[in-house]
Amino acid sequence: MKKKNQTKSLTMPKKMFWFSTPAVIMYTIFWIFPVFQLLRYSFTNFNGVNQNYDFIGLKNYMALLKDGTLQSVLPNTLIYTIVMVVGSNVLALVLALLLNSKIKGKGIYRTGVYLPTLFSAIVIGFIWTYVYMPGDGMIASIMNSIGLDGDKFNILANFNTALYAIIAVDIWKQVGTTMIIYLAGLQTIDTSLLEASQIDGCTGWQMIRHVKLPLISATITINVVLSVINGLKAYDYAFIMTNGGPGKSTNTLMFAIYKLAFNEQMMGKSAALSMIAFVLIITITIGMLIFMNKREVEL
């Protein structure tokens, strides 16, 4: 009898496999199949409507290089990603360290920082379009009140500042989520380690640099990788606030994919750019994971 029960327990994991079947089917239908379909379209002149399209090989990929699409969107996307990663993580870490200390009303402050993440990108985009508006916008009004010319403040129409303006909006929205993850990491640190470092004479900065940061290295890895992915996938605010302009100064990789597919009806070329974006995001993400994991502290 005992032997039979042991045999049953050994066969259970094989039966449990069938519980994952619905998830595997859904994943195949909504992710695996679309990726391969996208790859197939990238070698055609499909316009998104007419099913009578031709196989054209690598012409879409060559066209992206020749017409300057990649040369214009990749620098914008990389700048967006780098500023997003540095800005959101540094600001979120500073806020997490402050709001993890013993200060009055820290729950209210945490809620205030996290609040922007609850709003949709469309709402935030329209709010910040008003904030940046020349003349009657919030910043322009403040400038007028202190004797400056708010009518000349038009940050979204300036080729040199528009990209950084929308990055600032994205950081403002994402910093709450990043801060919460850092707070979770800081609160897992054993207080006895902090007390021991104080006894050893560590100053506040030394404790942060040599104790807290190494102990939350895994949390830093998570936040940096998430920020990299968000930066590479940036689309919302370029679409809502600037429509890729002025010129192509805020034309990011994802926004270029959207324009090729729906504005210019070049679905095949858009699919080719999507595949390039797919490979780029996977490569950079895996590279970042390998790089960051090597520096994590093993506890």
Summary of the structure (lengths in Angstrom):
residues: 299
radius of gyration: 24.8
end to end distance: 44.0
largest distance: 91.0
contacts: 869
relative contact order: 0.13
helix: 75%
strand: 1%
